[in-house]
Amino acid sequence: MTTFAELRPVETRFRLDPELMAGPIYRKYEKATRKVWGAKDLDYEPDASDWARMTDEQRSGIATITVRFEAGEQEVTDELLPMLAAAHALGRFDWVMYLSTFMLEEARHSEFFAVWHARVPGLMTPADKAAYWPLREHTVDPQGRFKVGEPVYEGLSAYGQRLSAAVASGDETAIEGAFVQFATLYCAWIEGVLTMPSYEIVIDTTQLWDVLPALRQGFRNILGDEGRHITFGTQACRILIAKNPAYEALAHEVIDEYRGNAVGMLEYQRRVPGLDLDKYQRQKVRHYLNRCRELGITPDSTLVDQILDPEIDFVVGVEAG
Amino acid sequence: MARRWECLEPGCGVTLAAASDDELVAAVHDHVREAHDSYELEEIILAAAEGDEE
């Protein structure tokens, strides 16, 4: 009779070896465990005082972005699990370790925005927050060339289901390909390109208006975490693409699906008064080129041209609220 | 060999060099703030840094 120790040799039960602990993904895990911060440790009183003296236009411009962040952080917390399951299925224990901090950080970001909304603008209920949410379909390309999609609310769920199905199949190539698409969408495109202007808008405007220090500090803390998330995703994909160069096309495919979200500034990014929107478009290109460099893939030059093309931009057809 | 990093902001292409990761991160922060009124995250800089520390 075969013993369990023969089926599962004791040596295989140890995963964390010195080589893994010297690697870049384990280093991210270590850094994440050193950089823990608490949403409830920030002082929200100065923000509440500032909020009371800000104009309605300023308050609306900021809240339109922060409610998107609160919902977005909750969505990504809830949709991360397939990436963790895939790391397990691929036998990448350092990825599993790092992703445990990744999920915790997304949960902390969710908590931060819920606390800030409760203590500063007094937005307590989903209905309070929804009132500041311009709908995506209100963003329109007047030339009709580009469609603005919902990469967070539709894309992550769809690509997560594909990744979960690949994990269930046990087919390593399918898991790797689905992982490349999910991580490219989540870490490289959403976190690493599309969301970046919103961070800059909030940090720029709160500095310019000299208001909301807790919100600005929270955004800076979140950005520190996001730097690890983005580069984990791109490093993991780079490893898989180096193993099978056919995966590069899968990365481009998922970016192309949501290309329309990058070629102009979106409805919720246009509500803050006095911004140089061209600056944020140029930065999107820098972020996209950075992601391609990290992924080890060739940038799509037509996408770069379209992001920079002043003839391509969106209009917001109907205001919410 | 020094640590190097190339800026990919459209129209820039500046390459910065420093003796260590810490010095490179500081130099990139200064460059991106002064030249582009923006910021770059430490992890992003380190992910693209090339060469060995002196």
Interface residues (C-beta under 8 A of the other chain):
Chain A: K28 E200 I203 L223 G224 E226 G227 R228 I230 T231 T234 Q235 K279 R282 Q283 V285 R286 L289 N290 R293 E294 V304 L308
Chain B: C7 L8 E9 P10 H36 D37 S38 Y39 L41 E42 E43 I44 L46 A47 A48
